[in-house]
Amino acid sequence: MAPMSVSGHKKTSADPVRAQREKVRTWVSYGIRSGTALFGLATTILIMGLLLGLNDVITGLVLGCIILGSIALAPAMVFHYGVKAADREDRATGR
């Protein structure tokens, strides 16, 4: 049985395209995790700010987390769908 990657897909070092796709899949995973974490952090800071009183620092932190989360999450989602489509096409063509 071939070794499995973190994402559950088989690792194939013989095919450079699949090896590159696995690298992209790993970076996509990092992007989704970090983007989601930043949005969660922004939500937490906003709720704490609403309870304790909003000020410029809290507003800046929330805005910064949302911007950084968007920068991390948006391309990760696009590449995620691309990798899924490539996997689906490989299965359809029997590769």
N, C-alpha and C positions, 0 to 999 in steps of 0.2 A: 504494500500500500504506500502511495506517495505521501510525503510529509504535508501536513496542513499548515496554512498560515493562520495568523490571528483572526482574519476575517472568515475562516472556514473554507477557503478555496484552496485547491491543490497548488502546491508550489512546483513549477516546472522551469528548471534552469536551462533546458535545452532550447526553448523557444524565447528569443529575446523580446518579442512583442508581449508575450504574457508576463515575462519578468518585469518589463517596464510598466505594464498595467498593474501589477502587484505593488510596485513602488507608488504609483499614483493612488491606488486604493489605500495605502498606508497614510499618505499625506492627506487624503480626503478625510480619513478617520480622525486625524489630528485636527484638521480644520473644523469639522463638525463638532467635535468635543470642545474645542476652545471657544468657538463662536457661541455655542449653547451655554457654556459656563459663563461667558461674559454677559450674555443676556440675563442669565439668572442672577449674576452679581449686580447688574444694573437694577433689576427688580427689587432685590433685597435692599440695596442702598436707597432706592426711592421710597420703599415702605418705611424704612427706618427714618428717612428724612421727613416723611409726612407725619410720623409719630413724634419726632423730636423737634421738628421745625426746619423748614427748608432754608438754605442759604446758598451763596454762590459756589462754595466748595462742593456741596452735595450735588448741586445741579451740574457742575463741571464733571464730576465723577460719573454721574449717570450718563451724561452725553458722551463722554469718552468711552465708557463701556459699550454703549450702543454702537458708536462708530467703529470701534475696533472689532466688535462682534460681527458687524455687517461685513467688514473687510475680510474677516476670516471665513464667515459662513457662506456668503454668496458664491464665491468661486468654488468652494468645496461642494456645494449642492449641484452646481453645473457639471463638475467633473464626476460626481457620484452618478448622475444620470447617464453620463457618457460611458463610464465603465460598465454600468449595468446593461446599457444597450449593446456594447461590444460583446459582453458575455452572452447575452441573449442571441446575438447574431452568430456567435461561435457555436452555440448549442443547436441552432436551427440548421446550420450548414454542416454539422457533424465534425467540427474541428476540435 
